[in-house]
Amino acid sequence: MASSKKQKKKINNQLSKKKTIRTNIRKTKCDQLAQYVKKFQNQFKLNQLDSDKQEIIPSYQSIPTSYQLKGKKKFQKKEAVKGLVGLKNLGNKCYMNASIQLLSNLQPLSDYFIEDFQLTEINRKNPISTQGLATVAFANLIKSLWQMDIQKLTVKGTPIIIPEEFNKIIGYCNKSFSDNTQQDAQEFLMYLLDMIHEDLNRVTFPIKSVQLREYSGDCNQRELEKQAAETWGDYLQRSKSIIVDLMQGQFKNSLKCLSCDNYTYKFEPLMYLSVPIPESEECQLIECIKEYVKEEQLTNGNQWFCENCHKLVDAIKKIDLWKLPTILIIHLKRFKFIENGIKKIEQAINFPMESLNLSQCLPKLQKEKPIYELLGVICHTGTSDRGHYYTYARSKENFNWYLFNDRQVKQVNFTEIPQEDAYLLMYGKSTIPLIKRQTISFPENWPHVIK
């Protein structure tokens, strides 16, 4: 009996000890996050902020795309397909995992990081960047996903990576993503791309303030194209990175006073399309885009202040797509604010896998036809309060479609993608073999038709 009590006491002590260890580990993760980040900075030499002589060395002049190789690239079936690696969900981080897998399968971007081009382009003088923290953590994760030797794995099933380093760094950079609360995949994706852009912004800091040009009056297409190019040149004085090269285009934002016909417009950078979903039985993606560029009446409490009339007036606001990027991200606005909260729109959207032709949505002056192929889809299932994100992506290795759902990775047919759950679409322009570096010195590389 005494022996039994001793054994029980020993077990309780062991359990108590383990509980204390777990508590200390959790406390250490919180209390020493700053030390962890400092160690991370030292490891990758990201804390050398006193480098006055730092120069951004061009790591590439152009990046080839594989979008024209579909059907031509030979792939041996016996070969292990790289990149088919799952991600452990570290507590309501499905929005993060889905975004990572989408970008991991974006061939030009993943190639950029696998080749370590970012190492010569981290701009430590940008005051609004993460000083390379977010970018290096992301690059490490992408390389882990693609450089894992699947053929040498002894464990059966899908290989898994625990993205703890990336999660810690992102949580440190932005407290919104530090805990286990549910977040929006589109908001996280845009934050991540913005941080990568700022970390890799090739401009020299401090930069001169460049005011956005505003134009007025009617012009022909040639004059408008010239104005758009001028504004793009201004933009490149303060923003140029791999993200600009791949994912940024331009739109024309115009306003017309209905009292005096005063017409003003600006050309602004375009990162993605956030399109409404029209109510119809069968909704095509092109209809959503047309709804996005439709004229908007500014009346009643939403009037516009006219500089000519010196008062609030009724006006017409119009967005015109001007130049679309090589990689086009389309966000489907499935969440609608209503009186009692947020409603999810579960309308199925018919989106093409190939030959999305957006010529009808653009002016005629274009360097190449805006024809796109689908590269990936982030889906959302559930409600606005409790939902789950996962990704379908086309492999850059063999061009087959795969489901990436946290730990799960499996090959699927394109027809299996649920159109009613599609939340974010990523398309690649199939008419461009090379993505050219955007610089002020070479306007011939700009998307504008300049003569």
N, C-alpha and C positions, 0 to 999 in steps of 0.2 A: 504493500500500500504506500509506504514511504517512498519506495522507488518510483511508483507511478506518479506521485506528486512532484518529485524532483524532475522527472521527464517532462511533465506538463509545464512546470515552471521554466525549464530550459527552452521548450518550444515557444512559450509566450515571450521570453526574452529575445529569442531569435526573430520572432515576428515583429516585436517592438523595435528591434534594431533595424530590420529591413524597412519598416515604416518611417523611422527617423532618417534613414539613408535616402528614401524616396523624397521625403519632405525637403531635405537639404539639397538634393539635386534640383528640385523645382525652384527653391529659393536661389540657388546658385545661378540657374538659368535667367532669373529675373535680375538679381543684384549684380551679376557680373556680365550683363549683356554689353555694357560699354567696354569692359576689358576684352570681351570676345571680339568685338568690332575692331578694337585697337590692335589686337593680335592679327586679325584678318588684314588690316591695313598694312601692318609691318611685313606680313608674309608676301603681299603683292606690291609692296612699296608704294602704297597709295597715300601715305601721310607726308610725302615730300612736297609740301605746299609752298616751300620757299624757293622753288626753282624758277628764278626770274628769267633764266635763259631757255626755258622750255619752248620747244617748237613743235607744232603739229606736223609730223612727217607723213606725207601722202603714202598710204599703204596700198592703194589700188586706184586705177584710173577708170576701170569698168569691171563689172561682175557679170559673167555669163549666166543665162537662165537655161533651165532644162525643159521649158514648156514646149519648145518646138521639137523635142526629141521623143515625144510620146509616140509609141508604135514603131520607133526606129531603134531605140536603145535595147540591146540584147541583154537578157538577164538569165543566168543559168538557174534552173529550179533547185539544184542541189545547194546553191549558195545560201548561207544564212543572211536574211535581210536585216540590215542594221537599222537602228532607231526604234525597234519594236520593244520598248522598255516601259513598264508601268511606273507610276508614281504613288507612293504611299500618301494617303490623305491624313495630314497631321491635325485633324480637328476642324471640320467645316471649311476645308481649303479646296473644295472641288472647283470653285471658281478660278483659283490660282492654277491648279493642275491642268484644267481644260485650256487655259490661256497659254501655258507653257508648251503643251503638246501641239497646239495650233502653230505657234511660232517655231517650234523645233522642226516641224515639217515644211516650213517655208524655206525652200532651197537656197535662194540668194543670201538670206539672213543667217541661216545656220552655217553655210559655207564660210561666211565672213568671220564668224566666231571660231569655227573649227580651225581655220587658217591663222587665227590669232591676230587678225588685222587690227583689232581694237587696242592692242597693247601700245601701238605707236600713235593712237589718236585720242587717248583719254586726256581731256582738257582740265587740268587741275586748277585753272584760274577762273573757271566759271562759278560765280558765287551762288547760283541757284541750282547747281548740280549736286550729286551725291559724292563728288570727288572720286568717281569711279567705283564706289562700293556696289551699287546696284548692277552696273554693267559687268563687273568682274564676277560677281556671284551668279549672274545669269549665264555668262559665258562658260563658267565652270560646269554649270548644270547641263547646258547644251552639249558640251564636249563629253560629259559623262554618259548622256543618253546615246550618243553616236559612236563613242569609242569603246563601249563595252564589247568584249569579244564573246558573243553569244555562243559560238561553237565550242568554246572551252568550258562553258558552265556545266557543273555536275548536277545541279538541282534542276529537276524537271519543272515545266511550267513557265509562265511569263517571268522574266527577270524584273526585279523591282529596285528602284532607287528611292532612298529616303531623302527628300529635299530639305533637310534641316538647316543646312548652311544658308541656302537661298531664303527660306522662310524667316530666319533670324535677321538677316540683313535687311530684307524688305520691311519687316516689322519695326526695325530700328529706324529706317528712313521715313516710314509713314506709320504712325500709330494706329491708323484706321485698319491696317492689315496685321496688327500685332497679336490680336486675340482670336478666339474661336467663333466670333460672330459671323453670320452669313453675309457675304458681300456680293456685289454685282460684277459679273465677269467682264462686261464691256467697260465698266469704269476702271477695273483693275488693269485690263489690257491697255487702255489708253494711258493710265498712269505709268505703267512699266515702259511703254514705248517713249513717252515723254521724258522719263528719267534717262533712258538709254540715249536719247537725242541730246539732252543737256550734257551728259557725261562725255559724249563724243562730238560735241559741237566744235567744228573746226575753225571758228572765228577767233580773232585775237581779242582778248578782254583787257581792259574795259572797252566796250564798243560804244560808238557814237549813236545817239538816239536818231532813228530814221522814222519820220512820220509817214503814216500810210497816205499815199496820194489819193486825192478825191477829184473826180472829173465831173463835168456837167455837159449837158447838151447831147444831141444825136451825132453819131459818127458812123462811118462805114466800117465793114469788117476789118479791113487792113489797118485802119487807124486804131481800132479797138485792140487788135492783136499787138500793135506796137506799144500801146499803153499797158497792156497786160505784161509784156516782156519787161518794160521799165520797172513795173512794180515788183516783178519776180527778181530782178537785179537788186532792188532795194532790200528785198527779203533775204537774199543770200548774203547781204552784208552783216546780218545778225544771226542767221540760222542756216547752217549747212552741215549735214551729217549723213551717215548711212541711212537713217530713217527718212530724211528729206529725199535722198536719192531714190529710195524704194517706194515710199508710201505717201508722199505729199504731192498734191496737185494744186489747182487754183479754181476759184469760182468768182463770179461777178455778182455783187450785191447792190441792187439798185432801188431807189425810192423816187416816186413821182407824186408831187403835190396835186391834188384834184381841184385846188382853188386857182393856182396860177400856172400850172403845168411845169413848174420847176422840176428838172430831172437831174438827179445826181447819182453817181455810182462809184464803187471801189472794187478793186481786185484783191481778194484775200486768199491766204493759204487754206488748202483743204486737206484734212487728215483722214476723214471717213464720212460716209453718208449715214445719217440717222433718219431712216425713212418711216413714215406712217403706214399703217396697214388699213387699206380701204375695206369697207364692209361689202363683201360680195361673196357669192357661193364659190366661185373659182377665182382665186386671186393670183395674178402673175407678178413676178418680181418687177418687171418693167413698169407695171401700173403703180407700184409703190414708189419707184423713182420719179415717175411723172407727177405723182402727188406731192413729192418733196419739192419739186421745182415750180409748182403751181403758184400763180399770183395770190397774194394775201392782202385782203382789205383791212387797212388800219383805221378803225372808226370807234366812236363812243369813247370808252375809257382807254383805248389803245391808240389814240391819235399821235401824229408825228409833228414835231416842231419844225416849221418851215422857216428857213433863214430869210427868204424873200418876203413872206407874209408877216413874219415876226409874231407868229402865234401857232397854237396847236391846230392842225388841220387834218381832214380825212386824206389818206394817201394810199398808194399801192406799193407794196413791197414785193420784190421779185428776186429769186436766186436763179442764176444761170450757171450751169457747170461749164467751165472753160477748158481746163486741162485735167485729165484724169491720170492718176499715178500708175506705175507699173503694177503695184500691188494695191488692189482696191478692197477696202473693208466696208461692208454694208451692215449696219446695225438695224435690226427690225424692232420697231418700238412696240413691244408686246405688253408693256405695263402702262396702264392708263389710270390717272388720278381721277377718282370719283368722290362723291360726297362722303361716303362711309369708309374710304380708304383707297386701296389700289386694286384694280381689276386686271387680270391677265387676259389678253386677247389670244385665243387658241385657234385662230384662223389658219388653215393650211396655206402656205405660200409655195407656189410652183416656181422653183428656181432651176435654171438649166445647168447641167454639168459642163457642157461645152458650148462654144459659140454664142456667148452673151454679147450681142452687138448693141453698143450704146451710141451709135452714130446719130440716131434721131434725137438724142439728149444733148448734143454738143454742136457748136458752130462748125462750119465746113473746113476752116483752116486748121488741119491737124497733120502732124508729121507721119503718123501711122494710124491705121484703123483701130478704133477702140473695141477690139474683140477679146473677150476674156474667157478663161477656163477656171472652173471651180477648183480650189486647192484645199479648202477645209471649211468645216461648219461647227460652231459651238451650239449645242442644244441645251434647252432648259426644260426640265420636267417638274411638275408640282405647281405650287402657288407662289405668290410674291413673298409670303411669310416663310414657307417651308418648301424649298425646292432643291434641285440638284443639277449641276452642270457637267457635261461630258462633251467629248470632241470626236468628230469624224474627220480624218485627214487622208489625203492622197500621198502615199510614200514617194519620196523623190528618188528612191532606189529602183522600184519596179512598177511604179504608177498604179498600184492596186490601192483600194480603199481599206482603211482600218478604223476600228472603233478604239478610242483611248478613253477608258472610264476608270480613273484612278489606277488601281492595280491591274485591271483587266485590259488586255490588248488582244484583239482578234480581227481576222480579215472578214470583210463584209462586202456586199454588193451595194452600189450607189443607191439602188431602189429601196434599201433598208433604212435610209436616213428619214426619220419622221418629219414631214414637212410642217406639221402643226407645232413641233417643238423647236424648229430652227430659230435661233436667236441672233446669231452673228455669222455672216458669210465672208469668206476671204477668197478673192479672185485674183488671178495673175494674167497680165496682158500677154496673149499668145503671139503677138506680132512683133515682139522685141527680143532679139537674140542677146543683146548686151544692155545692162543697166549702167548708164554713164554717170560719172561723178559730176555733181553740180557745183560749178565754181563761177565766180564773177569773170574770171579771165577767159573762159571759153563759152560764150553765149551760144555757139553752135551746138553745144550739148544740152541746151535748154529745150523744153518741150514746145517752144514757140516757133512758128514759121516766120523767120526774120529774113528779109531781103533788102 
